[in-house]
C-alpha cells in the first residue's frame, strides 16, 4: 500500500487550516458620509470610521470595508448583504435607513441572519418621529422625534454595572461631548443593557448600550462622538471597537483591546 508523502500531508493540513481561518473571518462594513452642515471638527463621519478601521486593521478575524454612503447609494443593499456587521456613523441615520425600501430590507435581513448592528451619534437620529419604531427593532435605542434631548456637557462618564465584555479595560473617565440622552428604547423581554452613563439634568442617562436581540444577533450604540477630537481618547476608541467585536461575536481581551493610533490617523482628509 502506497503511503502519502509527509510533505503532502503537511500541505493538506496547512491548506485546511487556511480555509478554516478564511471561513471564520468576519466581514465588517463601515459606513460614513461627507459633511452634513455641522461645524468643522464635529460630525466628521468619514474620519471617524477611518479611526475604527485603523484600530481593527490588524485583527486577524475581521475583514474591513470602508464606504461613503452619500446620495442615493444604489450599491448599498448589495454591500450590506455581503457583511456580517455594519457600522453607521452618518447623518440622521434612523431616517436614512428607511428612505430606500431595498436598503431597509437589506438591514432587516442582516438582523435575521444574526448580523451585528452598530450605530454612533447622529447615526441613531431622526427628526421625524415616524422613523423611530422600525429603527428600534434593529438597534434597540433611538434619538428621535421633536422631543429628543441632547446637551454638550463636561462630565464623568461611568461604566454601568454589571461588567460587560464591551467595557473591558475601561474605567470611569472625564469627558466633554454632546450626548444624546433619554433615548427611545425598544420594548423587549430582554431590553438593551446600559454600558456607559452620564449625569445630565440630575439623572444618570444611558449614552451607550449593548442589546442581545431576540433574533440572536447583537446591536451596540454610543450617542457621543459629536467632537472629532474625542477619538483621541483611548476610552472612546476601545468602547467603540469592542462594541463592534461584540456584535461580531468575537472574543474581547479581559484587559481591553489594544487600540493605538497616531496623530496622522486623526487628521482630517478634507479641506
C-alpha positions as CSV (number, residue, x, y, z in Angstrom):
1,X,0.0,0.0,0.0
2,X,1.5,3.3,-1.1
3,X,1.8,5.9,1.7
4,X,1.1,9.6,1.2
5,X,4.4,11.6,1.4
6,X,4.8,13.5,4.7
7,X,5.3,16.8,2.9
8,X,2.0,16.3,1.1
9,X,0.2,15.7,4.4
10,X,1.7,18.9,5.7
11,X,0.5,20.8,2.6
12,X,-3.1,19.4,3.0
13,X,-3.1,20.3,6.7
14,X,-1.8,23.9,6.0
15,X,-4.4,24.3,3.3
16,X,-7.2,23.1,5.5
17,X,-6.2,25.5,8.3
18,X,-6.1,28.4,5.8
19,X,-9.6,27.6,4.5
20,X,-10.9,27.3,8.1
21,X,-9.3,30.6,9.0
22,X,-10.8,32.3,6.0
23,X,-14.2,30.8,6.7
24,X,-14.1,32.2,10.2
25,X,-13.3,35.7,9.0
26,X,-16.0,38.3,9.7
27,X,-16.8,40.9,7.2
28,X,-17.3,44.4,8.6
29,X,-18.9,47.3,6.6
30,X,-18.1,50.8,7.9
31,X,-20.4,53.5,6.6
32,X,-19.6,57.2,6.8
33,X,-20.7,60.3,4.9
34,X,-19.4,63.7,4.0
35,X,-20.1,67.0,5.8
36,X,-23.7,67.5,6.9
37,X,-23.6,71.2,7.7
38,X,-22.3,71.0,11.2
39,X,-19.2,73.0,12.1
40,X,-15.8,71.6,11.1
41,X,-14.4,69.0,13.6
42,X,-17.9,67.9,14.5
43,X,-19.9,65.1,12.8
44,X,-16.7,64.0,11.0
45,X,-18.2,60.7,9.8
46,X,-15.6,59.6,7.3
47,X,-12.7,60.5,9.5
48,X,-14.4,58.6,12.4
49,X,-14.9,55.4,10.5
50,X,-11.3,55.5,9.3
51,X,-10.2,55.6,13.0
52,X,-12.3,52.5,13.7
53,X,-10.8,50.8,10.7
54,X,-7.3,51.8,11.8
55,X,-7.9,50.1,15.2
56,X,-9.1,46.9,13.6
57,X,-6.9,46.7,10.5
58,X,-4.6,44.1,12.1
59,X,-7.3,42.0,13.7
60,X,-6.9,38.5,12.2
61,X,-10.6,37.7,12.2
62,X,-12.0,40.9,10.7
63,X,-12.1,41.9,7.0
64,X,-12.8,45.6,6.7
65,X,-14.6,47.6,4.0
66,X,-14.9,51.4,4.5
67,X,-17.6,53.1,2.3
68,X,-19.0,56.5,1.8
69,X,-22.8,56.2,1.9
70,X,-23.7,59.5,0.3
71,X,-26.5,60.3,-2.1
72,X,-28.9,57.6,-3.2
73,X,-26.2,54.9,-2.7
74,X,-27.6,52.3,-5.1
75,X,-24.9,49.8,-4.4
76,X,-25.7,49.8,-0.7
77,X,-28.1,46.9,-0.4
78,X,-25.7,44.5,-2.1
79,X,-22.8,45.6,0.2
80,X,-25.0,45.2,3.3
81,X,-25.9,41.6,2.2
82,X,-22.2,40.8,1.9
83,X,-21.5,42.0,5.5
84,X,-21.6,40.2,8.9
85,X,-21.9,43.6,10.7
86,X,-22.4,47.2,9.7
87,X,-21.3,50.4,11.5
88,X,-23.5,53.5,10.9
89,X,-21.8,56.8,11.5
90,X,-23.7,59.2,9.3
91,X,-26.4,61.9,9.3
92,X,-29.9,61.2,10.7
93,X,-29.3,57.5,10.3
94,X,-32.7,56.3,11.5
95,X,-34.4,58.2,8.7
96,X,-31.6,57.4,6.2
97,X,-32.1,53.7,6.9
98,X,-35.7,53.8,5.8
99,X,-35.6,56.2,2.9
100,X,-34.9,53.4,0.5
101,X,-37.0,50.2,0.9
102,X,-34.2,48.0,-0.5
103,X,-31.8,49.4,2.0
104,X,-34.1,48.8,4.9
105,X,-34.8,45.3,3.7
106,X,-31.1,44.6,3.5
107,X,-30.6,45.7,7.1
108,X,-33.6,43.6,8.2
109,X,-32.1,40.6,6.5
110,X,-28.8,41.2,8.2
111,X,-30.5,41.2,11.5
112,X,-32.4,38.0,10.7
113,X,-29.1,36.2,10.0
114,X,-27.8,37.3,13.4
115,X,-25.6,40.1,12.0
116,X,-24.0,42.9,14.0
117,X,-25.5,46.4,14.0
118,X,-23.5,49.3,15.4
119,X,-24.6,53.0,15.5
120,X,-22.8,56.1,16.5
121,X,-24.1,59.6,17.4
122,X,-26.4,61.1,14.7
123,X,-26.5,57.7,13.0
124,X,-29.2,56.9,15.6
125,X,-31.1,60.0,14.8
126,X,-34.3,61.2,13.1
127,X,-36.2,64.4,13.3
128,X,-39.5,62.9,12.1
129,X,-40.9,60.5,14.7
130,X,-42.3,58.1,12.1
131,X,-38.9,56.5,11.6
132,X,-38.3,55.6,15.3
133,X,-40.2,52.3,15.7
134,X,-38.6,50.3,12.9
135,X,-35.2,51.6,13.9
136,X,-35.7,50.4,17.4
137,X,-36.4,46.9,16.3
138,X,-32.9,46.7,14.8
139,X,-30.7,48.8,17.1
140,X,-32.5,48.9,20.4
141,X,-32.4,52.7,21.0
142,X,-33.0,55.9,19.0
143,X,-32.5,59.6,19.3
144,X,-35.7,60.6,17.5
145,X,-38.7,62.9,17.3
146,X,-39.3,66.6,18.2
147,X,-38.8,65.8,21.9
148,X,-35.3,64.3,21.5
149,X,-32.8,65.5,24.1
150,X,-29.1,66.5,23.6
151,X,-26.6,68.6,25.5
152,X,-22.9,69.5,25.5
153,X,-21.6,68.7,28.9
154,X,-18.3,68.1,30.8
155,X,-19.0,65.1,33.0
156,X,-17.5,61.9,34.4
157,X,-18.8,59.0,32.3
158,X,-19.3,55.9,34.4
159,X,-19.1,52.3,33.4
160,X,-22.5,50.8,34.2
161,X,-22.6,47.6,36.3
162,X,-22.5,44.7,35.9
163,X,-19.3,44.0,34.0
164,X,-19.8,43.6,30.2
165,X,-17.2,42.5,27.6
166,X,-17.6,45.8,25.7
167,X,-16.3,47.8,28.6
168,X,-13.3,45.6,29.3
169,X,-10.2,47.6,30.1
170,X,-12.2,50.9,30.5
171,X,-12.6,52.8,33.8
172,X,-14.7,55.9,34.6
173,X,-13.4,59.0,32.8
174,X,-14.0,62.7,32.5
175,X,-15.1,63.9,29.0
176,X,-16.6,66.8,27.2
177,X,-19.1,65.8,24.5
178,X,-22.5,66.4,23.1
179,X,-24.6,63.4,24.3
180,X,-28.0,62.3,23.2
181,X,-30.0,61.2,26.2
182,X,-33.4,59.9,27.3
183,X,-33.3,57.8,24.2
184,X,-36.3,55.9,23.0
185,X,-35.8,52.2,23.8
186,X,-37.3,49.1,22.2
187,X,-39.9,47.2,24.2
188,X,-38.5,43.8,24.6
189,X,-38.4,41.0,27.2
190,X,-34.6,41.4,27.0
191,X,-34.1,45.2,26.8
192,X,-30.8,46.9,25.9
193,X,-28.1,46.8,28.6
194,X,-26.7,50.3,29.6
195,X,-22.9,50.3,29.3
196,X,-22.0,54.0,29.9
197,X,-23.9,56.6,31.8
198,X,-23.5,60.4,32.2
199,X,-25.3,62.7,34.7
200,X,-27.5,65.2,32.9
201,X,-30.3,67.3,34.4
202,X,-30.0,65.4,37.7
203,X,-30.3,61.9,36.3
204,X,-27.8,59.3,35.2
205,X,-28.5,58.9,31.5
206,X,-27.6,55.9,29.3
207,X,-25.3,57.0,26.5
208,X,-24.0,53.6,25.3
209,X,-25.7,50.3,25.3
210,X,-25.5,46.6,24.1
211,X,-28.5,44.6,23.1
212,X,-28.8,40.9,22.6
213,X,-31.6,40.9,20.1
214,X,-34.4,38.3,20.1
215,X,-33.3,37.2,16.7
216,X,-30.0,36.0,18.2
217,X,-27.9,38.9,16.8
218,X,-26.3,41.8,18.7
219,X,-26.6,45.6,18.5
220,X,-24.4,48.3,20.0
221,X,-24.8,52.1,20.2
222,X,-23.0,55.1,21.5
223,X,-24.6,58.6,21.5
224,X,-21.3,60.5,22.0
225,X,-18.7,61.4,19.3
226,X,-20.1,64.8,18.4
227,X,-16.5,66.1,18.6
228,X,-13.9,64.5,16.3
229,X,-11.1,65.2,18.9
230,X,-12.6,62.7,21.3
231,X,-11.4,59.8,19.1
232,X,-8.0,60.7,20.7
233,X,-9.3,59.2,24.0
234,X,-8.4,55.5,24.4
235,X,-11.6,55.0,26.3
236,X,-13.7,56.1,23.3
237,X,-11.8,54.0,20.8
238,X,-11.9,51.0,23.0
239,X,-15.6,51.3,23.7
240,X,-16.5,51.6,20.0
241,X,-14.1,48.9,18.7
242,X,-15.0,46.4,21.4
243,X,-18.7,47.2,20.7
244,X,-18.0,46.2,17.1
245,X,-16.2,43.0,18.1
246,X,-19.1,42.1,20.5
247,X,-21.7,42.4,17.7
248,X,-19.5,40.2,15.5
249,X,-19.5,37.7,18.4
250,X,-15.7,37.7,18.6
251,X,-13.7,37.5,21.8
252,X,-12.5,40.6,23.7
253,X,-9.4,40.5,25.9
254,X,-10.3,40.8,29.6
255,X,-8.0,43.9,29.9
256,X,-9.2,45.5,26.7
257,X,-8.1,45.6,23.1
258,X,-5.0,47.5,22.0
259,X,-6.4,50.5,20.0
260,X,-3.3,52.6,19.5
261,X,-3.3,55.2,16.7
262,X,-1.1,58.0,15.5
263,X,-1.8,61.8,15.2
264,X,-1.9,61.2,11.4
265,X,-4.8,58.8,11.9
266,X,-6.9,61.7,13.5
267,X,-6.1,64.2,10.7
268,X,-9.0,65.3,8.6
269,X,-8.6,64.4,4.9
270,X,-10.9,67.2,3.6
271,X,-10.2,70.9,3.1
